[in-house]
Amino acid sequence: MVDFLTKAQRSERMSRIRGRDTKPEMVLRKLLHGQGLRYRLHGAALPGRPDLVLVRHKAVVFVHGCFWHRHHGCNIATTPKSNTEFWLRKFERNVARDQRNIRALQDLGWRVYVVWECELASAVKAQATADRLAWLIKGSG
């Protein structure tokens, strides 16, 4: 299948994909803050730059997009039909990088939690996810 966009149009479209302060991340931040959890954003000094760093609880949270980080079994984690080989290599590198970062954080003594985009897709799901995450963080910290 041929891309219907020019290279410049595709580049422009891809450049608009945000890496931080995404809608799912903002939803989770608001809910966790409402639960009394305080955090720092985008821990630049930590492997993988976790989206949320809860220093008091020695915990970090990554909010992963299902497509980019390959949420297994999720309908959002589709593979593009054009340039498939490129995308499969890219996804493989993303997943390997995620695993390296999680391992490095755990080796430093951090508890690592991953929240998927689809777990924050509706208000009900987002609240349930935030409740579960807050319980895990507070309960074992």
PyMOL CGO cylinders between C-alpha atoms (Angstrom):
from pymol import cmd
from pymol.cgo import CYLINDER

trace = [
    CYLINDER, 0.00, 0.00, 0.00, 1.36, 3.39, -1.02, 0.3, 1, 1, 1, 1, 1, 1,
    CYLINDER, 1.36, 3.39, -1.02, 1.34, 6.29, 1.44, 0.3, 1, 1, 1, 1, 1, 1,
    CYLINDER, 1.34, 6.29, 1.44, -1.20, 8.89, 0.35, 0.3, 1, 1, 1, 1, 1, 1,
    CYLINDER, -1.20, 8.89, 0.35, 0.83, 11.71, 1.92, 0.3, 1, 1, 1, 1, 1, 1,
    CYLINDER, 0.83, 11.71, 1.92, 4.00, 13.27, 0.57, 0.3, 1, 1, 1, 1, 1, 1,
    CYLINDER, 4.00, 13.27, 0.57, 7.17, 12.86, 2.59, 0.3, 1, 1, 1, 1, 1, 1,
    CYLINDER, 7.17, 12.86, 2.59, 6.86, 16.45, 3.86, 0.3, 1, 1, 1, 1, 1, 1,
    CYLINDER, 6.86, 16.45, 3.86, 3.21, 15.96, 4.84, 0.3, 1, 1, 1, 1, 1, 1,
    CYLINDER, 3.21, 15.96, 4.84, 4.02, 12.71, 6.64, 0.3, 1, 1, 1, 1, 1, 1,
    CYLINDER, 4.02, 12.71, 6.64, 6.90, 14.40, 8.47, 0.3, 1, 1, 1, 1, 1, 1,
    CYLINDER, 6.90, 14.40, 8.47, 4.63, 17.26, 9.55, 0.3, 1, 1, 1, 1, 1, 1,
    CYLINDER, 4.63, 17.26, 9.55, 1.97, 14.84, 10.79, 0.3, 1, 1, 1, 1, 1, 1,
    CYLINDER, 1.97, 14.84, 10.79, 4.48, 12.71, 12.71, 0.3, 1, 1, 1, 1, 1, 1,
    CYLINDER, 4.48, 12.71, 12.71, 6.07, 15.79, 14.30, 0.3, 1, 1, 1, 1, 1, 1,
    CYLINDER, 6.07, 15.79, 14.30, 2.76, 16.58, 16.00, 0.3, 1, 1, 1, 1, 1, 1,
    CYLINDER, 2.76, 16.58, 16.00, 2.81, 13.36, 18.03, 0.3, 1, 1, 1, 1, 1, 1,
    CYLINDER, 2.81, 13.36, 18.03, 3.61, 14.40, 21.56, 0.3, 1, 1, 1, 1, 1, 1,
    CYLINDER, 3.61, 14.40, 21.56, 6.04, 12.63, 23.84, 0.3, 1, 1, 1, 1, 1, 1,
    CYLINDER, 6.04, 12.63, 23.84, 4.95, 14.29, 27.05, 0.3, 1, 1, 1, 1, 1, 1,
    CYLINDER, 4.95, 14.29, 27.05, 1.84, 15.90, 28.52, 0.3, 1, 1, 1, 1, 1, 1,
    CYLINDER, 1.84, 15.90, 28.52, -0.33, 13.64, 26.40, 0.3, 1, 1, 1, 1, 1, 1,
    CYLINDER, -0.33, 13.64, 26.40, -4.05, 13.39, 27.09, 0.3, 1, 1, 1, 1, 1, 1,
    CYLINDER, -4.05, 13.39, 27.09, -3.80, 9.98, 28.81, 0.3, 1, 1, 1, 1, 1, 1,
    CYLINDER, -3.80, 9.98, 28.81, -0.93, 11.27, 30.95, 0.3, 1, 1, 1, 1, 1, 1,
    CYLINDER, -0.93, 11.27, 30.95, -2.85, 14.40, 31.94, 0.3, 1, 1, 1, 1, 1, 1,
    CYLINDER, -2.85, 14.40, 31.94, -5.91, 12.33, 32.90, 0.3, 1, 1, 1, 1, 1, 1,
    CYLINDER, -5.91, 12.33, 32.90, -3.83, 10.05, 35.13, 0.3, 1, 1, 1, 1, 1, 1,
    CYLINDER, -3.83, 10.05, 35.13, -1.95, 12.96, 36.71, 0.3, 1, 1, 1, 1, 1, 1,
    CYLINDER, -1.95, 12.96, 36.71, -5.19, 14.69, 37.66, 0.3, 1, 1, 1, 1, 1, 1,
    CYLINDER, -5.19, 14.69, 37.66, -6.68, 11.53, 39.19, 0.3, 1, 1, 1, 1, 1, 1,
    CYLINDER, -6.68, 11.53, 39.19, -3.54, 10.61, 41.15, 0.3, 1, 1, 1, 1, 1, 1,
    CYLINDER, -3.54, 10.61, 41.15, -3.20, 14.16, 42.44, 0.3, 1, 1, 1, 1, 1, 1,
    CYLINDER, -3.20, 14.16, 42.44, -6.81, 13.96, 43.60, 0.3, 1, 1, 1, 1, 1, 1,
    CYLINDER, -6.81, 13.96, 43.60, -5.86, 10.82, 45.55, 0.3, 1, 1, 1, 1, 1, 1,
    CYLINDER, -5.86, 10.82, 45.55, -3.21, 12.78, 47.43, 0.3, 1, 1, 1, 1, 1, 1,
    CYLINDER, -3.21, 12.78, 47.43, -0.20, 11.48, 45.53, 0.3, 1, 1, 1, 1, 1, 1,
    CYLINDER, -0.20, 11.48, 45.53, 2.47, 14.03, 44.74, 0.3, 1, 1, 1, 1, 1, 1,
    CYLINDER, 2.47, 14.03, 44.74, 4.95, 13.49, 41.96, 0.3, 1, 1, 1, 1, 1, 1,
    CYLINDER, 4.95, 13.49, 41.96, 7.57, 15.07, 39.79, 0.3, 1, 1, 1, 1, 1, 1,
    CYLINDER, 7.57, 15.07, 39.79, 7.26, 15.06, 36.03, 0.3, 1, 1, 1, 1, 1, 1,
    CYLINDER, 7.26, 15.06, 36.03, 9.53, 13.45, 33.45, 0.3, 1, 1, 1, 1, 1, 1,
    CYLINDER, 9.53, 13.45, 33.45, 12.44, 12.37, 35.65, 0.3, 1, 1, 1, 1, 1, 1,
    CYLINDER, 12.44, 12.37, 35.65, 15.29, 13.48, 33.40, 0.3, 1, 1, 1, 1, 1, 1,
    CYLINDER, 15.29, 13.48, 33.40, 17.92, 12.01, 35.73, 0.3, 1, 1, 1, 1, 1, 1,
    CYLINDER, 17.92, 12.01, 35.73, 16.34, 8.54, 35.63, 0.3, 1, 1, 1, 1, 1, 1,
    CYLINDER, 16.34, 8.54, 35.63, 16.60, 5.87, 32.91, 0.3, 1, 1, 1, 1, 1, 1,
    CYLINDER, 16.60, 5.87, 32.91, 13.77, 6.22, 30.39, 0.3, 1, 1, 1, 1, 1, 1,
    CYLINDER, 13.77, 6.22, 30.39, 12.57, 9.54, 31.82, 0.3, 1, 1, 1, 1, 1, 1,
    CYLINDER, 12.57, 9.54, 31.82, 9.49, 8.19, 33.62, 0.3, 1, 1, 1, 1, 1, 1,
    CYLINDER, 9.49, 8.19, 33.62, 6.34, 10.27, 33.17, 0.3, 1, 1, 1, 1, 1, 1,
    CYLINDER, 6.34, 10.27, 33.17, 5.70, 10.44, 36.92, 0.3, 1, 1, 1, 1, 1, 1,
    CYLINDER, 5.70, 10.44, 36.92, 8.27, 10.12, 39.69, 0.3, 1, 1, 1, 1, 1, 1,
    CYLINDER, 8.27, 10.12, 39.69, 6.89, 9.58, 43.18, 0.3, 1, 1, 1, 1, 1, 1,
    CYLINDER, 6.89, 9.58, 43.18, 10.07, 10.14, 45.20, 0.3, 1, 1, 1, 1, 1, 1,
    CYLINDER, 10.07, 10.14, 45.20, 8.41, 9.60, 48.59, 0.3, 1, 1, 1, 1, 1, 1,
    CYLINDER, 8.41, 9.60, 48.59, 7.25, 6.14, 47.52, 0.3, 1, 1, 1, 1, 1, 1,
    CYLINDER, 7.25, 6.14, 47.52, 10.36, 5.31, 45.43, 0.3, 1, 1, 1, 1, 1, 1,
    CYLINDER, 10.36, 5.31, 45.43, 8.01, 4.58, 42.53, 0.3, 1, 1, 1, 1, 1, 1,
    CYLINDER, 8.01, 4.58, 42.53, 7.83, 5.67, 38.90, 0.3, 1, 1, 1, 1, 1, 1,
    CYLINDER, 7.83, 5.67, 38.90, 5.00, 5.49, 36.38, 0.3, 1, 1, 1, 1, 1, 1,
    CYLINDER, 5.00, 5.49, 36.38, 5.22, 5.26, 32.62, 0.3, 1, 1, 1, 1, 1, 1,
    CYLINDER, 5.22, 5.26, 32.62, 2.09, 6.12, 30.63, 0.3, 1, 1, 1, 1, 1, 1,
    CYLINDER, 2.09, 6.12, 30.63, 2.58, 4.12, 27.43, 0.3, 1, 1, 1, 1, 1, 1,
    CYLINDER, 2.58, 4.12, 27.43, 0.74, 4.60, 24.18, 0.3, 1, 1, 1, 1, 1, 1,
    CYLINDER, 0.74, 4.60, 24.18, -0.59, 1.21, 23.09, 0.3, 1, 1, 1, 1, 1, 1,
    CYLINDER, -0.59, 1.21, 23.09, 0.46, 1.72, 19.45, 0.3, 1, 1, 1, 1, 1, 1,
    CYLINDER, 0.46, 1.72, 19.45, 4.04, 2.88, 20.07, 0.3, 1, 1, 1, 1, 1, 1,
    CYLINDER, 4.04, 2.88, 20.07, 4.85, 0.51, 22.94, 0.3, 1, 1, 1, 1, 1, 1,
    CYLINDER, 4.85, 0.51, 22.94, 2.94, -2.53, 21.58, 0.3, 1, 1, 1, 1, 1, 1,
    CYLINDER, 2.94, -2.53, 21.58, 0.35, -3.28, 24.23, 0.3, 1, 1, 1, 1, 1, 1,
    CYLINDER, 0.35, -3.28, 24.23, -0.14, -7.01, 23.73, 0.3, 1, 1, 1, 1, 1, 1,
    CYLINDER, -0.14, -7.01, 23.73, -3.71, -7.93, 22.79, 0.3, 1, 1, 1, 1, 1, 1,
    CYLINDER, -3.71, -7.93, 22.79, -4.86, -4.32, 22.46, 0.3, 1, 1, 1, 1, 1, 1,
    CYLINDER, -4.86, -4.32, 22.46, -6.86, -3.17, 19.41, 0.3, 1, 1, 1, 1, 1, 1,
    CYLINDER, -6.86, -3.17, 19.41, -4.89, 0.10, 19.32, 0.3, 1, 1, 1, 1, 1, 1,
    CYLINDER, -4.89, 0.10, 19.32, -1.58, -1.74, 18.80, 0.3, 1, 1, 1, 1, 1, 1,
    CYLINDER, -1.58, -1.74, 18.80, -2.08, -2.29, 15.08, 0.3, 1, 1, 1, 1, 1, 1,
    CYLINDER, -2.08, -2.29, 15.08, 0.70, -2.61, 12.53, 0.3, 1, 1, 1, 1, 1, 1,
    CYLINDER, 0.70, -2.61, 12.53, 0.62, -0.24, 9.55, 0.3, 1, 1, 1, 1, 1, 1,
    CYLINDER, 0.62, -0.24, 9.55, 0.11, -1.95, 6.20, 0.3, 1, 1, 1, 1, 1, 1,
    CYLINDER, 0.11, -1.95, 6.20, 2.61, 0.24, 4.37, 0.3, 1, 1, 1, 1, 1, 1,
    CYLINDER, 2.61, 0.24, 4.37, 6.31, 0.09, 5.15, 0.3, 1, 1, 1, 1, 1, 1,
    CYLINDER, 6.31, 0.09, 5.15, 5.61, -2.79, 7.53, 0.3, 1, 1, 1, 1, 1, 1,
    CYLINDER, 5.61, -2.79, 7.53, 9.22, -3.90, 7.87, 0.3, 1, 1, 1, 1, 1, 1,
    CYLINDER, 9.22, -3.90, 7.87, 10.24, -0.41, 9.06, 0.3, 1, 1, 1, 1, 1, 1,
    CYLINDER, 10.24, -0.41, 9.06, 7.43, -0.32, 11.62, 0.3, 1, 1, 1, 1, 1, 1,
    CYLINDER, 7.43, -0.32, 11.62, 8.16, -3.77, 12.98, 0.3, 1, 1, 1, 1, 1, 1,
    CYLINDER, 8.16, -3.77, 12.98, 11.82, -2.85, 13.53, 0.3, 1, 1, 1, 1, 1, 1,
    CYLINDER, 11.82, -2.85, 13.53, 10.80, 0.41, 15.17, 0.3, 1, 1, 1, 1, 1, 1,
    CYLINDER, 10.80, 0.41, 15.17, 8.32, -1.30, 17.51, 0.3, 1, 1, 1, 1, 1, 1,
    CYLINDER, 8.32, -1.30, 17.51, 10.89, -3.95, 18.39, 0.3, 1, 1, 1, 1, 1, 1,
    CYLINDER, 10.89, -3.95, 18.39, 13.43, -1.26, 19.34, 0.3, 1, 1, 1, 1, 1, 1,
    CYLINDER, 13.43, -1.26, 19.34, 10.81, 0.60, 21.41, 0.3, 1, 1, 1, 1, 1, 1,
    CYLINDER, 10.81, 0.60, 21.41, 9.88, -2.53, 23.39, 0.3, 1, 1, 1, 1, 1, 1,
    CYLINDER, 9.88, -2.53, 23.39, 13.54, -3.47, 23.94, 0.3, 1, 1, 1, 1, 1, 1,
    CYLINDER, 13.54, -3.47, 23.94, 14.31, 0.08, 25.14, 0.3, 1, 1, 1, 1, 1, 1,
    CYLINDER, 14.31, 0.08, 25.14, 11.32, -0.03, 27.52, 0.3, 1, 1, 1, 1, 1, 1,
    CYLINDER, 11.32, -0.03, 27.52, 12.54, -3.33, 28.99, 0.3, 1, 1, 1, 1, 1, 1,
    CYLINDER, 12.54, -3.33, 28.99, 16.09, -1.97, 29.44, 0.3, 1, 1, 1, 1, 1, 1,
    CYLINDER, 16.09, -1.97, 29.44, 14.80, 1.15, 31.18, 0.3, 1, 1, 1, 1, 1, 1,
    CYLINDER, 14.80, 1.15, 31.18, 12.51, -0.80, 33.50, 0.3, 1, 1, 1, 1, 1, 1,
    CYLINDER, 12.51, -0.80, 33.50, 15.33, -3.16, 34.45, 0.3, 1, 1, 1, 1, 1, 1,
    CYLINDER, 15.33, -3.16, 34.45, 17.71, -0.24, 35.07, 0.3, 1, 1, 1, 1, 1, 1,
    CYLINDER, 17.71, -0.24, 35.07, 15.17, 1.52, 37.29, 0.3, 1, 1, 1, 1, 1, 1,
    CYLINDER, 15.17, 1.52, 37.29, 14.51, -1.67, 39.26, 0.3, 1, 1, 1, 1, 1, 1,
    CYLINDER, 14.51, -1.67, 39.26, 18.25, -2.16, 39.71, 0.3, 1, 1, 1, 1, 1, 1,
    CYLINDER, 18.25, -2.16, 39.71, 18.34, 1.34, 41.23, 0.3, 1, 1, 1, 1, 1, 1,
    CYLINDER, 18.34, 1.34, 41.23, 15.63, 0.32, 43.70, 0.3, 1, 1, 1, 1, 1, 1,
    CYLINDER, 15.63, 0.32, 43.70, 12.61, 1.96, 42.04, 0.3, 1, 1, 1, 1, 1, 1,
    CYLINDER, 12.61, 1.96, 42.04, 9.22, 0.28, 41.79, 0.3, 1, 1, 1, 1, 1, 1,
    CYLINDER, 9.22, 0.28, 41.79, 8.06, 0.62, 38.18, 0.3, 1, 1, 1, 1, 1, 1,
    CYLINDER, 8.06, 0.62, 38.18, 4.44, 0.78, 37.03, 0.3, 1, 1, 1, 1, 1, 1,
    CYLINDER, 4.44, 0.78, 37.03, 3.22, 0.93, 33.44, 0.3, 1, 1, 1, 1, 1, 1,
    CYLINDER, 3.22, 0.93, 33.44, -0.21, 2.33, 32.63, 0.3, 1, 1, 1, 1, 1, 1,
    CYLINDER, -0.21, 2.33, 32.63, -1.51, 1.81, 29.11, 0.3, 1, 1, 1, 1, 1, 1,
    CYLINDER, -1.51, 1.81, 29.11, -3.35, 4.40, 27.04, 0.3, 1, 1, 1, 1, 1, 1,
    CYLINDER, -3.35, 4.40, 27.04, -6.39, 2.11, 26.68, 0.3, 1, 1, 1, 1, 1, 1,
    CYLINDER, -6.39, 2.11, 26.68, -6.69, 1.88, 30.48, 0.3, 1, 1, 1, 1, 1, 1,
    CYLINDER, -6.69, 1.88, 30.48, -7.40, 5.61, 30.51, 0.3, 1, 1, 1, 1, 1, 1,
    CYLINDER, -7.40, 5.61, 30.51, -9.75, 5.73, 27.50, 0.3, 1, 1, 1, 1, 1, 1,
    CYLINDER, -9.75, 5.73, 27.50, -12.96, 6.41, 29.46, 0.3, 1, 1, 1, 1, 1, 1,
    CYLINDER, -12.96, 6.41, 29.46, -13.68, 8.13, 32.75, 0.3, 1, 1, 1, 1, 1, 1,
    CYLINDER, -13.68, 8.13, 32.75, -14.70, 4.84, 34.38, 0.3, 1, 1, 1, 1, 1, 1,
    CYLINDER, -14.70, 4.84, 34.38, -11.59, 2.98, 33.20, 0.3, 1, 1, 1, 1, 1, 1,
    CYLINDER, -11.59, 2.98, 33.20, -9.33, 5.89, 34.14, 0.3, 1, 1, 1, 1, 1, 1,
    CYLINDER, -9.33, 5.89, 34.14, -10.75, 6.10, 37.66, 0.3, 1, 1, 1, 1, 1, 1,
    CYLINDER, -10.75, 6.10, 37.66, -10.40, 2.34, 38.17, 0.3, 1, 1, 1, 1, 1, 1,
    CYLINDER, -10.40, 2.34, 38.17, -6.81, 2.44, 36.90, 0.3, 1, 1, 1, 1, 1, 1,
    CYLINDER, -6.81, 2.44, 36.90, -5.92, 5.41, 39.12, 0.3, 1, 1, 1, 1, 1, 1,
    CYLINDER, -5.92, 5.41, 39.12, -7.51, 3.73, 42.15, 0.3, 1, 1, 1, 1, 1, 1,
    CYLINDER, -7.51, 3.73, 42.15, -5.59, 0.51, 41.54, 0.3, 1, 1, 1, 1, 1, 1,
    CYLINDER, -5.59, 0.51, 41.54, -2.32, 2.36, 40.94, 0.3, 1, 1, 1, 1, 1, 1,
    CYLINDER, -2.32, 2.36, 40.94, -2.73, 4.57, 44.02, 0.3, 1, 1, 1, 1, 1, 1,
    CYLINDER, -2.73, 4.57, 44.02, -3.43, 1.48, 46.14, 0.3, 1, 1, 1, 1, 1, 1,
    CYLINDER, -3.43, 1.48, 46.14, -0.31, -0.26, 44.78, 0.3, 1, 1, 1, 1, 1, 1,
    CYLINDER, -0.31, -0.26, 44.78, 1.87, 2.78, 45.34, 0.3, 1, 1, 1, 1, 1, 1,
    CYLINDER, 1.87, 2.78, 45.34, 0.58, 3.67, 48.81, 0.3, 1, 1, 1, 1, 1, 1,
    CYLINDER, 0.58, 3.67, 48.81, 0.09, 0.11, 49.96, 0.3, 1, 1, 1, 1, 1, 1,
    CYLINDER, 0.09, 0.11, 49.96, 3.58, -1.15, 49.27, 0.3, 1, 1, 1, 1, 1, 1,
    CYLINDER, 3.58, -1.15, 49.27, 5.50, 2.05, 49.91, 0.3, 1, 1, 1, 1, 1, 1,
]
cmd.load_cgo(trace, "trace")
